[in-house]
Structures are given as C-alpha cells and as structure tokens.
Amino acid sequence: MSGGDVIARAQFVAGKTFMFALAVCHMVEIGTRHYESRISPVTTSCNRCNLLFHQREEGRTGEGNYESKMSSMDEAAIQQIMEKQILTVAKAVEDKLDDEITALDRLDLDDLEALRERRLLQLKKMAEKRSRWLSLGHGEYQELQSEKDFFPAVKASDRVVCHFYRENWPCKVVDKHLSILAKQHIETRFLKIHAEKSPFLAERLKIVVLPTLALIKNAKVEDYVVGFDELGGTDDFSTEELEERLAKSQVISFEGESSASRSTAKAANKRSVRQADKQGSSDSE
C-alpha cells in the first residue's frame, strides 16, 4: 500500500472516530435531559411528602421515609437506564466503524490499481487541456492587431478577458494587473485591443469608457468592468481586487483566496502599480 493510500486511510479513520465521539456526547446530553425530566416530578413528590409530614407530624413519619427511599431508587434506576443506552449506541457506532475499516483492509491490489488508473486519467486530461490552452496563447497577455482577429480568438477559447484601451495612464494600470493574472490563470485568455483603431467592434460592444474589460464566455460577452468604479474608484487597487472581480463573473477559476496572497501577506500585496512604477523609476535613476 502506497504512502498516499495509508494517509487517506488514516484520515478516514480519524473522521469516523470524531463522528463516534460526537454520537456519544449527543447521547450523554439526551440522557441528562431525560434524567432531569424524570427527577423533576420526583422532587415535586418529595416536596409534597415534606408538606404532608409537617401537616401530620403525629403518626406519619414512616410514610415520609418510604417516599424518600422510593425517590433514591428512582434516581438510581434512571441513571442505570441512561448508562445502558449510551453504551448501546457507542457499541453500534464502534461496530460500524470496525466494518468500514475491515472493508478498507480487504481492498486488493486490483482495487488500488483501478484507483490509481482513474487518478492518472484525470491528470492526463488536465495535462492535455493545459497543453491546448498554451497552444492558443493562454498564459500570456497579448494584443490583437486588428478587429478581424477578435472573433477567431474568442471562439477558440471558452473564457476570454479583453481589454479595450488607448494610450493613457489608467489603461497602463490595467495592463500591469492583467499581465500578472494572465500567468496565474492559464484557463483564461487575456487580450487587449486598441479601441480607437477598432471602431466597428467598439460600437458593436458599446464600448464608451476606457479602460473597459469585456468578459467573454463561450464566445458571448457576459459582463463588463468599466473604468475603476467597481475597484474602489481609484487606480490604487491591487491585482487581487481585480482578480476577485473577474472571478465574480466566473471568467476565471477562483477558490476564495487570491493567487498572490497564497505566498505573501495581504498588506504587502496592497501596494499599487503606481507605487511600484515610482520605485522602479527611482532605482533606474
């Protein structure tokens, strides 16, 4: 049995043991509530006996002692029943755990080989998909030279982010962020096209404000990111903020944690592109 199989089996057993502990705790809670509900009327009965004792002091002492003994016997019986119920449930859960562990132990080499083959097939499909993406230009931030190149590009890839730009500072800020995201999300193709040199396309897609990102899925424009309004209203936004906005439209794969923040602290990642450019220019001087 390989190391991965042993780890998987250990995780399974740990999970089942945890469920077993929860079941026992649950039964203890139920038993306690049952016990308290049974004790309450017994206590009431004792109070009545005490009242009866004070009212009938003469000749009634034996009856009060009898009621007290009965109360103690009831408490002991309830406790015993509760313990038996807990043990019964615990035994049932333990037996089920043992059966499942035994089933795992009985996995023969053929079963394990089938699991490995299934995993290898998944890896092979992913490798083929990755290779196809790279052949289409995924992984790089590329510029389309003409409007005619737009339609073949969006038809070839399932997900495309296209930046309609012109030569100004806000568009350069977007370029910086998309260059980073293109390398991190090869499942999506990242493109740019000069809006003023593509009047037909800009009119057809109703591109008015620059920069505008057209978010395309299955050759259809599903959403737009227009200017910086959705990114804080300023050019001082992080790559992670743009990444989360693209993920909101499901044009990139995103699992709740931005790519760059997996390796660095969030505060360090908040440095803007403008600050990075200033630092670079001062270094070159």
C-alpha positions as CSV (number, residue, x, y, z in Angstrom):
1,M,0.0,0.0,0.0
2,S,1.5,3.4,-1.0
3,G,2.1,6.3,1.3
4,G,-0.9,8.2,-0.1
5,D,-3.2,5.2,0.5
6,V,-2.1,5.0,4.1
7,I,-2.6,8.7,4.7
8,A,-6.1,8.5,3.1
9,R,-7.0,5.6,5.3
10,A,-5.7,7.4,8.4
11,Q,-7.8,10.4,7.5
12,F,-10.9,8.2,7.1
13,V,-10.4,6.5,10.5
14,A,-9.8,9.9,12.2
15,G,-13.0,11.3,10.7
16,K,-15.1,8.3,11.8
17,T,-13.6,8.4,15.3
18,F,-14.6,12.0,15.5
19,M,-18.2,11.2,14.5
20,F,-18.2,8.4,17.1
21,A,-17.2,10.9,19.8
22,L,-20.0,13.3,18.7
23,A,-22.6,10.5,18.9
24,V,-21.5,9.6,22.4
25,C,-21.7,13.2,23.5
26,H,-25.1,13.6,22.0
27,M,-26.4,10.6,23.8
28,V,-25.0,11.9,27.1
29,E,-26.9,15.2,26.5
30,I,-30.1,13.3,25.7
31,G,-29.7,11.1,28.7
32,T,-29.1,14.1,31.0
33,R,-32.2,15.8,29.8
34,H,-34.2,12.6,30.3
35,Y,-32.8,12.2,33.7
36,E,-33.6,15.8,34.7
37,S,-37.2,15.4,33.4
38,R,-37.7,12.3,35.5
39,I,-36.1,13.9,38.6
40,S,-38.3,16.9,38.5
41,P,-41.6,15.1,39.3
42,V,-39.7,13.0,41.9
43,T,-38.6,16.2,43.6
44,T,-42.1,17.6,43.5
45,S,-43.3,14.4,45.1
46,C,-40.8,14.7,47.8
47,N,-41.8,18.3,48.5
48,R,-45.4,17.1,48.8
49,C,-44.3,14.5,51.3
50,N,-42.4,17.1,53.3
51,L,-45.6,19.2,53.4
52,L,-47.6,16.2,54.4
53,F,-45.1,15.4,57.1
54,H,-45.4,18.9,58.7
55,Q,-49.1,18.8,58.5
56,R,-49.4,15.4,60.0
57,E,-46.5,15.3,62.4
58,E,-48.0,12.6,64.5
59,G,-48.0,9.0,63.2
60,R,-46.8,9.9,59.6
61,T,-43.0,9.6,59.9
62,G,-42.9,6.1,58.3
63,E,-44.7,7.3,55.2
64,G,-42.2,10.2,54.7
65,N,-39.2,7.8,55.0
66,Y,-40.9,5.5,52.5
67,E,-41.3,8.3,49.9
68,S,-37.6,9.3,50.3
69,K,-36.4,5.8,49.8
70,M,-38.5,5.5,46.6
71,S,-37.0,8.7,45.3
72,S,-33.5,7.4,45.7
73,M,-34.4,4.2,44.0
74,D,-35.9,6.1,41.0
75,E,-32.8,8.2,40.6
76,A,-30.5,5.1,40.6
77,A,-32.8,3.3,38.1
78,I,-32.8,6.3,35.7
79,Q,-29.0,6.6,35.9
80,Q,-28.7,2.9,35.1
81,I,-31.0,3.1,32.1
82,M,-29.2,6.1,30.8
83,E,-25.8,4.4,31.0
84,K,-27.1,1.3,29.2
85,Q,-28.5,3.5,26.4
86,I,-25.2,5.3,25.9
87,L,-23.3,2.0,25.9
88,T,-25.7,0.5,23.3
89,V,-25.3,3.4,20.9
90,A,-21.5,3.5,21.4
91,K,-21.3,-0.2,20.7
92,A,-23.3,0.2,17.5
93,V,-21.2,3.1,16.2
94,E,-18.0,1.2,17.1
95,D,-19.2,-1.9,15.2
96,K,-20.0,0.2,12.1
97,L,-16.5,1.7,12.3
98,D,-14.9,-1.7,12.5
99,D,-16.9,-2.9,9.5
100,E,-15.8,0.0,7.3
101,I,-12.1,-0.4,8.4
102,T,-12.3,-4.1,7.6
103,A,-13.7,-3.2,4.1
104,L,-10.7,-0.9,3.6
105,D,-8.3,-3.7,4.7
106,R,-9.9,-6.0,2.1
107,L,-9.1,-3.8,-0.8
108,D,-7.0,-5.9,-3.0
109,L,-4.3,-4.8,-5.5
110,D,-6.8,-4.7,-8.3
111,D,-8.9,-2.1,-6.5
112,L,-5.9,0.0,-5.7
113,E,-4.7,-0.2,-9.3
114,A,-8.1,0.9,-10.5
115,L,-8.0,4.0,-8.2
116,R,-4.5,4.8,-9.5
117,E,-5.6,4.5,-13.1
118,R,-8.6,6.7,-12.5
119,R,-6.3,9.4,-11.0
120,L,-3.8,9.1,-13.8
121,L,-6.5,9.5,-16.3
122,Q,-7.7,12.7,-14.6
123,L,-4.1,14.0,-14.6
124,K,-3.7,13.2,-18.3
125,K,-6.9,15.0,-19.2
126,M,-5.7,18.1,-17.3
127,A,-2.3,18.0,-19.0
128,E,-4.0,17.8,-22.4
129,K,-6.2,20.7,-21.5
130,R,-3.3,22.7,-20.3
131,S,-1.3,22.0,-23.5
132,R,-4.3,23.1,-25.6
133,W,-4.6,26.3,-23.6
134,L,-0.9,27.2,-24.1
135,S,-1.1,26.5,-27.8
136,L,-4.0,29.0,-28.1
137,G,-1.9,31.7,-26.4
138,H,-3.1,31.3,-22.8
139,G,-0.6,32.2,-20.1
140,E,0.4,35.5,-21.9
141,Y,-1.2,38.9,-22.1
142,Q,-1.4,39.6,-25.9
143,E,-2.5,42.4,-28.1
144,L,-4.8,41.9,-31.1
145,Q,-3.6,43.8,-34.1
146,S,-7.0,44.2,-35.8
147,E,-10.7,43.8,-35.3
148,K,-10.7,40.7,-37.5
149,D,-8.5,38.9,-35.0
150,F,-11.1,39.3,-32.3
151,F,-13.8,36.9,-33.3
152,P,-11.5,33.8,-34.0
153,A,-9.8,34.4,-30.7
154,V,-13.0,34.5,-28.6
155,K,-14.4,31.4,-30.4
156,A,-11.2,29.4,-29.8
157,S,-11.2,29.8,-26.0
158,D,-14.0,29.2,-23.6
159,R,-13.1,32.2,-21.4
160,V,-11.6,35.5,-22.5
161,V,-10.8,38.8,-20.9
162,C,-10.4,41.5,-23.5
163,H,-9.1,45.0,-22.5
164,F,-10.3,47.8,-24.7
165,Y,-7.7,50.5,-24.2
166,R,-6.0,53.6,-25.5
167,E,-2.6,55.2,-24.7
168,N,-3.3,56.7,-21.2
169,W,-2.3,56.1,-17.6
170,P,-5.5,54.2,-16.4
171,C,-5.1,51.7,-19.3
172,K,-1.5,51.2,-18.4
173,V,-2.5,50.4,-14.8
174,V,-4.9,47.7,-16.1
175,D,-2.1,46.3,-18.4
176,K,0.1,45.8,-15.4
177,H,-2.5,43.8,-13.5
178,L,-3.7,41.7,-16.5
179,S,-0.1,40.8,-17.3
180,I,0.2,39.2,-13.8
181,L,-3.2,37.5,-14.0
182,A,-2.6,36.0,-17.4
183,K,0.3,34.0,-16.0
184,Q,-1.7,32.9,-12.9
185,H,-4.9,31.9,-14.7
186,I,-4.0,29.9,-17.9
187,E,-7.6,28.6,-18.1
188,T,-8.5,32.1,-19.4
189,R,-7.1,34.0,-22.4
190,F,-6.1,37.6,-21.7
191,L,-6.2,40.0,-24.7
192,K,-6.1,43.8,-25.4
193,I,-7.2,45.7,-28.4
194,H,-6.9,49.4,-29.2
195,A,-10.4,50.8,-29.0
196,E,-9.8,53.9,-31.2
197,K,-8.4,51.6,-34.0
198,S,-11.4,49.3,-33.7
199,P,-14.5,51.5,-34.3
200,F,-16.7,48.7,-35.5
201,L,-16.0,46.4,-32.6
202,A,-16.2,49.2,-30.1
203,E,-19.6,50.3,-31.4
204,R,-21.0,46.8,-31.6
205,L,-20.0,46.1,-28.0
206,K,-21.0,49.6,-26.9
207,I,-17.5,50.5,-25.5
208,V,-17.7,54.1,-24.4
209,V,-15.5,54.5,-21.3
210,L,-11.8,53.4,-21.4
211,P,-10.4,51.3,-19.9
212,T,-13.2,48.6,-20.3
213,L,-12.8,44.9,-19.8
214,A,-15.1,42.7,-21.8
215,L,-15.6,39.4,-20.0
216,I,-16.4,36.7,-22.6
217,K,-17.6,33.1,-22.0
218,N,-18.4,30.7,-24.9
219,A,-18.0,33.5,-27.5
220,K,-20.5,35.7,-25.7
221,V,-19.8,38.9,-23.8
222,E,-21.3,38.2,-20.3
223,D,-20.2,41.2,-18.4
224,Y,-18.1,44.3,-18.4
225,V,-15.7,46.0,-16.0
226,V,-16.0,49.7,-16.9
227,G,-13.3,52.0,-15.5
228,F,-12.4,51.7,-11.9
229,D,-15.8,52.2,-10.3
230,E,-16.0,48.6,-9.1
231,L,-12.4,48.6,-8.0
232,G,-12.6,51.4,-5.4
233,G,-12.9,54.3,-7.8
234,T,-9.2,54.9,-8.0
235,D,-6.2,53.5,-9.8
236,D,-4.6,52.5,-6.5
237,F,-6.2,49.0,-6.4
238,S,-4.5,45.7,-6.1
239,T,-4.2,42.8,-8.5
240,E,-6.2,40.7,-6.0
241,E,-9.1,43.0,-6.1
242,L,-9.3,42.8,-9.9
243,E,-8.9,39.0,-9.7
244,E,-11.9,38.8,-7.3
245,R,-14.0,41.0,-9.7
246,L,-13.2,38.7,-12.6
247,A,-14.0,35.6,-10.5
248,K,-17.4,37.1,-9.6
249,S,-18.3,36.8,-13.3
250,Q,-16.8,33.3,-13.4
251,V,-14.4,34.2,-16.2
252,I,-11.5,32.8,-14.2
253,S,-11.3,29.9,-11.7
254,F,-11.1,31.2,-8.2
255,E,-11.5,29.3,-4.9
256,G,-11.7,32.1,-2.4
257,E,-8.1,33.0,-2.0
258,S,-6.3,35.2,-4.5
259,S,-3.3,33.7,-6.2
260,A,-0.7,36.2,-4.9
261,S,-1.9,36.1,-1.4
262,R,-1.2,32.4,-1.1
263,S,2.5,33.2,-0.7
264,T,2.7,36.8,0.8
265,A,0.8,38.8,3.4
266,K,-2.2,40.8,2.3
267,A,-0.7,44.1,3.5
268,A,2.3,43.6,1.2
269,N,0.1,42.9,-1.8
270,K,-1.9,46.1,-1.4
271,R,1.0,48.2,-2.9
272,S,-0.3,49.9,-6.0
273,V,1.1,49.7,-9.5
274,R,1.7,53.4,-9.3
275,Q,3.9,52.9,-6.3
276,A,5.8,50.1,-8.0
277,D,6.4,52.2,-11.1
278,K,7.7,55.1,-8.9
279,Q,10.1,52.7,-7.1
280,G,11.3,51.3,-10.4
281,S,12.0,54.7,-11.9
282,S,13.9,55.9,-8.8
283,D,16.0,52.7,-8.9
284,S,16.9,53.3,-12.6
285,E,18.0,56.9,-11.8
